[in-house]
Amino acid sequence: MKYFLVFLIGFTLVKTQTLQAQFNEKPIINLENEDKAFLNWGYYLGFNQFDFKFDYKNDLDDILVEKSVGFNVGLIGEMRINEFFDLRFEPGLFYTTRTLGYTGFAESNDAIREVKSTYINFPLLLKASAKRLGNWKPFIIGGASASLNLGSNEKSLDDNSSGTFRMKQTVYNWEIGFGIDFYTEYFKFSPSVRGIFAITDELVPDNDPNSPWTGNIDGLRTRGVFVNFTFE
């Protein structure tokens, strides 16, 4: 505990000095021309948590969703419009797992469906930034995207009666988020938080219209949140 307290105090002092340097009235400006280029490139890493939004036909028991933490990785291409607006293309790969729980089944093989999804996402986004303040700059970002779900099972002839939960392969979404650009000595580092919301219905119904797994679902759409750490 003593060593932990020493480490905590030292870490706090370092962070305090760093913040004071960042918010100094006349800080040393890093990467002063970073945002002036017409085209910029970078990459991002991060993690996500995806959920499902269900629309039901009848007022029966809800389907339970157990969420897990997945990961993101992708590239960034940015086109400068002016000092405050940039157009961005951020193709990436998102991996996530959601477990669906159904009531009314005696066997766990019937009551649980594990839905593993690997999305290749193609978002076109508008980034609106505030005026740069020293070595940091807040921003909001939003736009639309199309995703290709490699784990959709859309073309499978098997359905939930054989243990296969099917989803459509192509999904259209809208996205919105916020973050902060930090200008270090060597690169721009940008942590951000973003929400993604599917516009289109992703469900491929079972062959039986009265299926206990999909018969009461009128629509199924992905929604999620992800945290990205961008390096440019």
Beta strands, then each sheet from edge to edge (+ up, - down):
strand 1: 39-56
strand 2: 64-67
strand 3: 69-80
strand 4: 85-89
strand 5: 92-101
strand 6: 112-129
strand 7: 136-149
strand 8: 170-183
strand 9: 188-198
strand 10: 217-231
sheet 1: 2+ 5- 3+ 1- 10+ 9- 8+ 7- 6+ 4-
end
